[in-house]
Amino acid sequence: MTQLGGQPIFIMSEDTARQTGRDAQENNINACKAVANAVRTTLGPRGMDKMMVDSIGDLVVTNDGVTILEEMELEHPAAKMMVEVAKTQDQEVGDGTTTSVVIAGELLQKAEDLLEQDVHPTIISQGYRLAQEEALKVLNDLADDVTFEDEDVLQNIAATTMTGKGAESSKDYLSKIALDAVRAVAEENEDGGYDLDKDLIKMEKAEGSSVDETELVHGVILDKEKVHPSMPNSIDDAQIALLNSAVEVQETETSAEIQISDPQKLQEFVDQEEDQLREMVETIKDSGANVLLCQKGIDDIAQHFLAKEGILAIRRVKKSDMEKLSKATGGNIVTSLKDLSSDDLGQAGRVHTRTVGDEQMTFVQDCESAKSVSILVRGGTEHVVDEVERALEDAIGGISSALRTGKIVGGGGATEVHLAQQLKDYADGVGGREQLAITAFAEALETIPRTLAENAGHDPIDVLVDLRSKHESGEQWAGIDVTSGQSEDLFKQNVIEPLQIKTQAIQSASEAAELILRIDDVIAATGSSGGGDEPDMPGGAGGMGGMPGGMGGMM
């Protein structure tokens, strides 16, 4: 609403709610801080788990940051931006989601303090941008190199990502599986680096056994069983036909009605259909295939003929699995059965079906030079299996990230403390009020070692003072040993992380904080959320989550 000559002029609906200026900024910052605080206690080896219960009673128990945020029913628009920070971190790196959200929340906390000192939001944003650029330069100079030859280092990266998760007791065994899986699918590129498609590592879950029975298969595991009981359960030296058309008699494209008055003619019609199916099976047999993996259906009569020929067949294989099978076995996916030849067949050392838990699965394994692998994830209960799967995904993401950039840094808060010191020195050389924002950025990074200490039950002030002292004396990899609470060289203790975890977390957190700080006007139209007659404002009593204070019952 504005006024002209003393008369009010309405430019928006009377039902539209609006927050402006400092109120809007405080509301958005408080919502983001609430999200960061929700996941803060999960950070580090001594982090706690969260139990997420949805509206129908399904529950998830985890300390994985992005999983927690995705399960929370967030409605505040600024809070949703924090979820995007975690999702970006997960997609780009695969680990460090909690770190990125905690840093973003702390950057906004520091910004709030500066706003109270009448530092303009654009000045804070500019200072944060300068700090981010300097931090990335420092990180690149600080990082050590890593290659595929450094097996122990890569395995330690995987173990570091699993520490504090439900799979920690088996982290050495699982980290070896993660490394072997990445090694199988990695391909060296022209630049001397590695291209890694994590989608080529398939996860199949089965409960009812210990985590230590998790296994890596150099091939593909299918949650399917053979189509006919007379087919063999196992075939060695498998020659595999990959078919994405049905082994069935094709229906005509035009509708037609056939009237048969002579029973003999009916029998001839049935016999002709059977002959067509027999010819299809003969084509498969003549190609040399003893295993058929079909994306479409297989007729019952064709199943019988395939069983008589000793061919193991599986139908309704997913398209994504067919692509993985092609990568693993070296076979070509054939569209028309008429085109199938021995050159199209894939090879596997063994194909066999077996009962895992209470399900029948088919293992296409021992594939020579397999470029697609599968991990059979085991655990005592459904929730344990899910947590082990998340731990393996983080481990695979960590190894992939380290190889992609070829750079690693120390964990345990060592990198953040070193960065904070460098940024404080950098701030001294920057004029204007941006200096205050750069110093605030440096202090925000120190929230990582502080939170690690708090979650481990140690005094965060004592730990931080000790860490600063060690770094001032030149110990750049000094971090917190959560067991003793002392400052130790964690690089020597094999607490190692990919450089990209740090760079992506700092970039995502800084950009999100800058974006939120520049918002000084929030307009909520009627019906934008919730319902009722009154418009709902973010953070108010209306339906937009009531942030902070709501968040799906989490806070």
QUINORRA-V830651 format. One record per residue. N is the residue number from 1. RES is the residue in one letter. SS is DSSP state (hx for helix, st for strand, lp for the rest). Layout:
# QUINORRA-V830651
N | RES | SS
N | RES | SS
This chain:
# QUINORRA-V830651
1 | M | lp
2 | T | st
3 | Q | st
4 | L | st
5 | G | lp
6 | G | lp
7 | Q | st
8 | P | st
9 | I | st
10 | F | lp
11 | I | lp
12 | M | lp
13 | S | lp
14 | E | lp
15 | D | lp
16 | T | lp
17 | A | st
18 | R | st
19 | Q | st
20 | T | st
21 | G | hx
22 | R | hx
23 | D | hx
24 | A | hx
25 | Q | hx
26 | E | hx
27 | N | hx
28 | N | hx
29 | I | hx
30 | N | hx
31 | A | hx
32 | C | hx
33 | K | hx
34 | A | hx
35 | V | hx
36 | A | hx
37 | N | hx
38 | A | hx
39 | V | hx
40 | R | hx
41 | T | lp
42 | T | lp
43 | L | lp
44 | G | lp
45 | P | lp
46 | R | lp
47 | G | lp
48 | M | lp
49 | D | lp
50 | K | st
51 | M | st
52 | M | st
53 | V | st
54 | D | lp
55 | S | lp
56 | I | lp
57 | G | lp
58 | D | lp
59 | L | st
60 | V | st
61 | V | st
62 | T | st
63 | N | lp
64 | D | lp
65 | G | hx
66 | V | hx
67 | T | hx
68 | I | hx
69 | L | hx
70 | E | hx
71 | E | hx
72 | M | lp
73 | E | lp
74 | L | lp
75 | E | lp
76 | H | lp
77 | P | hx
78 | A | hx
79 | A | hx
80 | K | hx
81 | M | hx
82 | M | hx
83 | V | hx
84 | E | hx
85 | V | hx
86 | A | hx
87 | K | hx
88 | T | hx
89 | Q | hx
90 | D | hx
91 | Q | hx
92 | E | hx
93 | V | lp
94 | G | lp
95 | D | lp
96 | G | lp
97 | T | hx
98 | T | hx
99 | T | hx
100 | S | hx
101 | V | hx
102 | V | hx
103 | I | hx
104 | A | hx
105 | G | hx
106 | E | hx
107 | L | hx
108 | L | hx
109 | Q | hx
110 | K | hx
111 | A | hx
112 | E | hx
113 | D | hx
114 | L | hx
115 | L | hx
116 | E | hx
117 | Q | lp
118 | D | lp
119 | V | lp
120 | H | lp
121 | P | hx
122 | T | hx
123 | I | hx
124 | I | hx
125 | S | hx
126 | Q | hx
127 | G | hx
128 | Y | hx
129 | R | hx
130 | L | hx
131 | A | hx
132 | Q | hx
133 | E | hx
134 | E | hx
135 | A | hx
136 | L | hx
137 | K | hx
138 | V | hx
139 | L | hx
140 | N | hx
141 | D | hx
142 | L | hx
143 | A | lp
144 | D | st
145 | D | st
146 | V | lp
147 | T | lp
148 | F | lp
149 | E | lp
150 | D | lp
151 | E | hx
152 | D | hx
153 | V | hx
154 | L | hx
155 | Q | hx
156 | N | hx
157 | I | hx
158 | A | hx
159 | A | hx
160 | T | hx
161 | T | hx
162 | M | hx
163 | T | lp
164 | G | lp
165 | K | lp
166 | G | lp
167 | A | lp
168 | E | hx
169 | S | hx
170 | S | hx
171 | K | hx
172 | D | hx
173 | Y | hx
174 | L | hx
175 | S | hx
176 | K | hx
177 | I | hx
178 | A | hx
179 | L | hx
180 | D | hx
181 | A | hx
182 | V | hx
183 | R | hx
184 | A | hx
185 | V | hx
186 | A | lp
187 | E | st
188 | E | st
189 | N | lp
190 | E | lp
191 | D | lp
192 | G | lp
193 | G | lp
194 | Y | st
195 | D | st
196 | L | lp
197 | D | lp
198 | K | hx
199 | D | hx
200 | L | hx
201 | I | st
202 | K | st
203 | M | st
204 | E | st
205 | K | st
206 | A | st
207 | E | st
208 | G | lp
209 | S | lp
210 | S | lp
211 | V | hx
212 | D | hx
213 | E | hx
214 | T | lp
215 | E | st
216 | L | st
217 | V | st
218 | H | lp
219 | G | lp
220 | V | st
221 | I | st
222 | L | st
223 | D | lp
224 | K | lp
225 | E | lp
226 | K | lp
227 | V | lp
228 | H | lp
229 | P | lp
230 | S | lp
231 | M | lp
232 | P | lp
233 | N | lp
234 | S | st
235 | I | st
236 | D | st
237 | D | st
238 | A | st
239 | Q | st
240 | I | st
241 | A | st
242 | L | st
243 | L | st
244 | N | lp
245 | S | lp
246 | A | lp
247 | V | st
248 | E | lp
249 | V | lp
250 | Q | lp
251 | E | lp
252 | T | lp
253 | E | lp
254 | T | lp
255 | S | lp
256 | A | lp
257 | E | lp
258 | I | lp
259 | Q | lp
260 | I | lp
261 | S | lp
262 | D | lp
263 | P | hx
264 | Q | hx
265 | K | hx
266 | L | hx
267 | Q | hx
268 | E | hx
269 | F | hx
270 | V | hx
271 | D | hx
272 | Q | hx
273 | E | hx
274 | E | hx
275 | D | hx
276 | Q | hx
277 | L | hx
278 | R | hx
279 | E | hx
280 | M | hx
281 | V | hx
282 | E | hx
283 | T | hx
284 | I | hx
285 | K | hx
286 | D | hx
287 | S | lp
288 | G | lp
289 | A | lp
290 | N | lp
291 | V | st
292 | L | st
293 | L | st
294 | C | st
295 | Q | lp
296 | K | lp
297 | G | lp
298 | I | st
299 | D | lp
300 | D | hx
301 | I | hx
302 | A | hx
303 | Q | hx
304 | H | hx
305 | F | hx
306 | L | hx
307 | A | hx
308 | K | hx
309 | E | lp
310 | G | lp
311 | I | lp
312 | L | st
313 | A | st
314 | I | st
315 | R | lp
316 | R | lp
317 | V | lp
318 | K | lp
319 | K | hx
320 | S | hx
321 | D | hx
322 | M | hx
323 | E | hx
324 | K | hx
325 | L | hx
326 | S | hx
327 | K | hx
328 | A | hx
329 | T | hx
330 | G | lp
331 | G | lp
332 | N | lp
333 | I | st
334 | V | st
335 | T | lp
336 | S | lp
337 | L | hx
338 | K | hx
339 | D | hx
340 | L | lp
341 | S | lp
342 | S | hx
343 | D | hx
344 | D | hx
345 | L | lp
346 | G | st
347 | Q | st
348 | A | st
349 | G | st
350 | R | st
351 | V | st
352 | H | st
353 | T | st
354 | R | st
355 | T | st
356 | V | st
357 | G | lp
358 | D | lp
359 | E | st
360 | Q | st
361 | M | st
362 | T | st
363 | F | st
364 | V | st
365 | Q | st
366 | D | lp
367 | C | lp
368 | E | lp
369 | S | lp
370 | A | lp
371 | K | lp
372 | S | lp
373 | V | st
374 | S | st
375 | I | st
376 | L | st
377 | V | st
378 | R | st
379 | G | st
380 | G | lp
381 | T | lp
382 | E | hx
383 | H | hx
384 | V | hx
385 | V | hx
386 | D | hx
387 | E | hx
388 | V | hx
389 | E | hx
390 | R | hx
391 | A | hx
392 | L | hx
393 | E | hx
394 | D | hx
395 | A | hx
396 | I | hx
397 | G | hx
398 | G | hx
399 | I | hx
400 | S | hx
401 | S | hx
402 | A | hx
403 | L | hx
404 | R | hx
405 | T | hx
406 | G | lp
407 | K | st
408 | I | st
409 | V | st
410 | G | st
411 | G | lp
412 | G | lp
413 | G | lp
414 | A | hx
415 | T | hx
416 | E | hx
417 | V | hx
418 | H | hx
419 | L | hx
420 | A | hx
421 | Q | hx
422 | Q | hx
423 | L | hx
424 | K | hx
425 | D | hx
426 | Y | hx
427 | A | hx
428 | D | hx
429 | G | lp
430 | V | lp
431 | G | lp
432 | G | lp
433 | R | lp
434 | E | hx
435 | Q | hx
436 | L | hx
437 | A | hx
438 | I | hx
439 | T | hx
440 | A | hx
441 | F | hx
442 | A | hx
443 | E | hx
444 | A | hx
445 | L | hx
446 | E | lp
447 | T | hx
448 | I | hx
449 | P | hx
450 | R | hx
451 | T | hx
452 | L | hx
453 | A | hx
454 | E | hx
455 | N | hx
456 | A | lp
457 | G | lp
458 | H | lp
459 | D | lp
460 | P | hx
461 | I | hx
462 | D | hx
463 | V | hx
464 | L | hx
465 | V | hx
466 | D | hx
467 | L | hx
468 | R | hx
469 | S | hx
470 | K | hx
471 | H | hx
472 | E | hx
473 | S | lp
474 | G | lp
475 | E | lp
476 | Q | lp
477 | W | lp
478 | A | st
479 | G | st
480 | I | st
481 | D | lp
482 | V | lp
483 | T | lp
484 | S | lp
485 | G | lp
486 | Q | lp
487 | S | st
488 | E | st
489 | D | st
490 | L | lp
491 | F | lp
492 | K | lp
493 | Q | lp
494 | N | lp
495 | V | lp
496 | I | st
497 | E | st
498 | P | st
499 | L | hx
500 | Q | hx
501 | I | hx
502 | K | hx
503 | T | hx
504 | Q | hx
505 | A | hx
506 | I | hx
507 | Q | hx
508 | S | hx
509 | A | hx
510 | S | hx
511 | E | hx
512 | A | hx
513 | A | hx
514 | E | hx
515 | L | hx
516 | I | hx
517 | L | hx
518 | R | lp
519 | I | lp
520 | D | lp
521 | D | st
522 | V | st
523 | I | st
524 | A | st
525 | A | lp
526 | T | lp
527 | G | lp
528 | S | lp
529 | S | lp
530 | G | lp
531 | G | lp
532 | G | lp
533 | D | lp
534 | E | lp
535 | P | lp
536 | D | lp
537 | M | lp
538 | P | lp
539 | G | lp
540 | G | lp
541 | A | lp
542 | G | lp
543 | G | lp
544 | M | lp
545 | G | lp
546 | G | lp
547 | M | lp
548 | P | lp
549 | G | lp
550 | G | lp
551 | M | lp
552 | G | lp
553 | G | lp
554 | M | lp
555 | M | lp
